[in-house]
Amino acid sequence: MENLKVCPHGGPDYGELKAMGLAPEEVLDFSVSSNPFPPPPEVRKVVDTIAIDRYPDSEANELKRCLSEMWGVATDNILAGNGSVELIRLIALAYFRHGDPVLIFEPTFGEYEVSCKIVGAEVTKQWRKTEEGFTLNIGEATDYIKQCHPRGVFLCNPNNPTGDYLSRREVEQILESSENSLLILDEAFVAFVDESWSSIDLIHRGNVIIVRSMTKDYGLAGLRLGYAIAHQEVIDCLRRVCLPWNVNAVAQKAGVVALEAVDYFEQCKQKVKQAKQFLVDELCRIGFTCLPSKANYFLVRVGDAGKFRKALLKHGILVRDCSSFGLPDYIRIAPRTMAVCRKLITTIETLKRNGELAYNT
């Protein structure tokens, strides 16, 4: 535990903001990759309908029934979680032993490594190459899996923070090379991908766990909500190590209401897509290099990500410094509303013009 490093995340550091004299509600936050629009209006009415003096349903049955209908799987194939991070840690706790080799494709979400190290598993990393635009080399990945026989493989699709998205055939190639490995397919941001493919039928192979986040899709970050879909035996195993009442009553009900607002999310998705394209076009116009991304976020090369972040934060704008991903030259930006996106571009141009924003692309 003394050697365990905490995984940094996007979102405000409230202590940092206080020290800088900034109020959290005044900060324009581009560092989190969730839906920038409020949850469906019906969600706000949920709080007044929940009896908070009673324990929540420990199985989240109503939420699972809705997810069951949505994905065409049995409720026994679903486990609700207090966000996807809880589910990732449950997977490590249930399946990885001390010394087990686990493969992670870097740069990617840092909680995979933290979860593995908590249980004493040996993390092996394969890096996406800069010269290949941080896309995953499937041939090298499958060769490595065949050689090392990892007990687990974490695959973020689309990947965080690079935004590259693997095709069904590419994921199947990884699966074919890892028959004796558990594949954790993290699809936290897949709802924002155009022309995405459904991975649900892969769970019948028995060694695949799909992890999804409702935080990102429906703007429920403050409630924490996610779910895993897998073969019944896998879900049974995860349930044994899952805390009772792990998803609070408000989050469960909000999730049910949000799932019913299909049209609302599609409207949000189109607005996010428009705002993302605006940011990419404007940042390229200013002189930055933006990496291609299939997700609702993208990487921008700025030279010194830490200094770039601090310069913007002084003006109440927060972006994600990607140094913790092993990318100190890059920031990650996720679009907000168009008005807020325009504010970001205007601020960057002003800082650049005044010599306050040193960068080297």
N, C-alpha and C positions, 0 to 999 in steps of 0.2 A: 504493500500500500504506500510506503514511503516513496517508492520510485514511480508510482502511477501518476501520469500527467493528466490534468483535467483537459477535456476537449473544448476548445473555444467554439462559440456559435455566433450566428448573426443575431441581430437584435441589440437593443441598448444595454449598456452597462450603467445601471442607475447610479452607482457610486461615482463613476467617471463623470456622468452628466451633472451630478450635484456639485462636484469639485469645480466644474467649468461654469457653474451658474446657469445651467440649461435645464429647463423643465421638460420631462419626457414627452408631454403632449405637444411641445413646440418643435420637436425634432422631426424632420422629414426622413423617414427610414427606408432606404433602398437596400439594406443589408439582409433583410429577410425575404425569402422567396415564396411567400404565401399570397393568396388572393388579396389584392390591395383594397378591394371593395368590402363593405360591411356584409355580414352574414345575411341570408334572406330575412326580410322584415319579421316573418313569423317567429324566428328564433328568439328575438328580443322579448317576446311574450311568454317564453317558456319559464323563466325564473319564477314568475308569480303563480305558476301551476304546479310547482314541485313541492312536495312535503319534505323539507330538509330535516325534519325531526326524526325521520326514519332512515334506516340503512337502505342504500340503493340495491337494485337487483344485482347480485354478485355475478350472474351469468349474462347480464345485459341482453335478455331474451328478446325484447321488442326491437332493439337495434339490430340484433343478429337476424331476426326474421326479415327485416327490411333489406339487409345486405344479401340474405339468401335469395330473395326474390329478384334483386338487382343483378346478381351474378349467376343465378341458376345452379347454386350448390346448396347442399344441406346445411342447416345451422351447426351441425357437428363438425363442419369443415371450417368454422369461423371462431376466432378468439378476439374479443375487443380488448383494446389496450389504452393505457393512459399516455397516448401519443405513440409514435412508432419507436421512439427510443426505448421505452419500457419493453416492447416486444423484442427488440434486438438483444437486450440484456437477458430476457427470459430465454431466448434461443441459446445464447452462450451458456447460461446456467444449466439448461436442460441437456445440452448435447456435447459440450466440449469439456474434456478432462485436462488435468495438468499435463503439459507437454504435447498435447495434440497440435499438429500443424494445421493452421488455418490460412487460407490465401485471400489477400485483399489486393485489388487493383487500384493503385494510387495514380494521381491524387483523387481522393474521394472522401466521403463522410467520415469524420474522425471517430464517431462513436463505435464503429465496428472494432477498431483496434482497442479502444478502452474496454469494451465488453469482454473481448478475448483475454486481455491481460488481467482483468478482475478474477477470472477463473483459472488463470495460469496457463492458458494455451499459448503456443508458440506462433507468433504472427510472421508470415512470409509475405513480402510485398513484391508486386510486379508493376513497374512504372509505365504509364502511358508516355510516349515519347513526344517531346516538344515539337520536333521536326515533323511529326505526323499529326499535328494539331490536337494532341492529347486524345486521339481516338484509340480504342483498344485494338491491339494486334491479335486477332483471334487465333492465328496459327501459333504464335508464341505462347498464348495463354493455354491452349489445349495441350501443346507439347509439355508445358510445365506441369500441368495437372496430371498427365499420364506418368511423368517421371517421379513426382513427389507424393502423389496420392493423399492430398490434404483431406482432413476429416470434414472441413467446412470451406465453402467458397462464398464470399460476399460479392454480390454484383448489383451495383446501383444503376438503374435504367429508367429514365435518363440519368446520367451520372451527375453527381453534385461534387464539384462546382463547374465542371467543363461543359455539361449540357449535351454531350454526345449520346446518341440513342441507338442501341443495337437492334437489328432486325430479328425476327423470329428465328430465322435460320441460324444466325450467329449465336443466339442463346441456346438453341438446340445443339449446336456443335460443342458448346461448353458442357452441356448436360451429357452428351454422348461420351465425353472424355472423363466424366466424373461420376460414374455409376455408383461408386462406393463413397461418394462425398455428399454432404448436405449442401444444396444450393439455396442461399438466402437471396431472393430476388426483391430488392427494395425498389418499389415503384411509387415512391412518395410524390413525385412530380409528373407522373405519366398522364394525368388528366389534362395537362396543359399542352401535350404533344399533339400536333396535327397528324392525322392518319396513323395513330397508334394501333398496335395489334393486341389482341386479348391473350393473356398468358394463363388464364384460369384453368384450362384443360391440362396444363402441365403438372398440376398437383396430383394427378392420378398416377404419376410415376413413383410417388411415395417418398422422394428425396428432395422435394421443392417446397419452400415456404415463401409465399408472396406477402410482402409487407406493404400496406397502404396507409396513407396519412390523410385524415379529414381536416387536419389543421391547415394544410396547404390549399386544398380545394375550396373549402367553405369559410375560411377566415376565422377558425375557432382556436387560435393559438392560446388564448387565455383559459380555455376549458381543457385542452389536451385530449385529443381523441385520435385513435388509429385502430387498425385491425389487421389480423393475419389470416390468410386463407391457405389451407394445406390439407393433406390427407387426414382422415379422422384420427389415426393412430398418432400422428405428429401433434395435432391439436390437443389430444388427451395428455400427451407428455408435457406440453407447455402449460396446460391447465394445472398440473400437479405442483408446479413451482410458482404459479401466479399468485400474487397476493389476493386475498378475498377483498371484495368491494373495490377493485382497482380502478374502476371508472365511475366517477361520481354521478349522481342522479341527474343533475343539470346537463352534464355533457352527454349522457345517454339520450335524453329527450331532445336536446338540440341537434344531435346527430340524426335522429329519426326525422325531425322536421326538415333539416337541410337536405336529406336524401330525396325528399318529395319535391324539392324546388329545382327540378332538372332544367327547366327553361331559364331560370335565374342564373345558374352557373354558366350556361352556354353564352348568355349575354355578357357576363363578366369575362369569360375566356376571350371573346372577340375584342373587348376593350383592352385587355392585357396584351393581346397580340399587336394591336395597333400602337399601343404605348411603347412596347418593346422595339418595334420597327422604327418609331420616331427617335428613340434614344440611340439606337445603333447608327442611324443615318446622321444624326447631329454630332455624335461623338467622332465618327469618321470624318465628318466635315471639318471639325476642329483640329483633327490631326492624330487621333488615337487609333490604335488597332484593336478591333473587337473580334473575338473569336466566334466562329459559327456555332450556333447552339439550337437544338431542337426543343429545349425546355423554355420556361418562362423567365430565365435568367441567363446571363452571359458574362464571360470574362473580358476585362479590358486591361491591356498592358499599359502601365503607368510609370514604370521604372522603380519607384520606391513606394510600395503600397502603404506602408505605415505612415509615412509623411503625407502622402496624398489624402489618406483617411483623416488625419488630424487637421489638415488645412480645411477640409470641408466641414468637419464637425464643429470647428470654431464658428461656423456660420449656420449651425443648426441642421446640417445634412449628414446623414450616416450612410456609409457604404461598407461593404465587407472586405476587410483586409485579408487576402488569401495566403498570407505567410504561414498560417497554421496548417494549410493544405500542402505546404512545401512549394508555394508559388509566390515568393516575396515581390515579384515584379507585377503582380496582377491584383486587381480588385474584382469583386463580383457585384453586379448590379441586377436588381430585379425591379421591373417597372411598377410604378404607382399610378395614380390617376394622371391624366394628361396635364392638368394644371400643375401638379407637383413635379412631373417630368420636365416641364418647361422651366420651372424654377431651378432644377438641378443644372440644366444646360446654361441658363443665364448666369448662375453663380460660378460655374466653372470658367465661363468666358471672362467674367469680371475678374476673378482671381488671377487668371492667366494674364490678362491685360495689365493688372497692377503688380505683377511679378510675385504674387503671394503663393502661386501654385507651381512649384518646381517639379518637373516631370521629364522623363526621357523615354520616349516610346521606341 
